[in-house]
Amino acid sequence: MKKNVNGIEIDMTAKEIAEFNTRQITLDLFKIALKHLRFERNQLLQETDYLALSDNTMSEEIKTYRQELRDITNGLTTEEEVKAVKFPTKPSGE
């Protein structure tokens, strides 16, 4: 593998290659976990989408629940953080 230093391509050391590969794998696992979390979150939001129609009045509990779902990915930076996410409990009284 090569790297660019001041416009000149030079060979990467074995250590640099290992670090690069580790970062790529970690980044990919984070992206996969985040994509899965968003999929689950979107399904939960869809379950209450009908309550957001103009002819319905959403309760404050449902509004809060839906906002918590939308905010669930905020600030996540690692695969471990994504896997530790707990979804909010859906209010019973819709």
Buried (B, 14 or more C-beta within 10 A) or exposed (E): EEEEEEEEEEEEEEEEEEEEEEEEEEEEBBEEBBEEBEEEBEEBBEEBEEBEEEEEEBEEEBBEBBEBBEEBBEEBEEBEBBEEBEEBEBBEEB
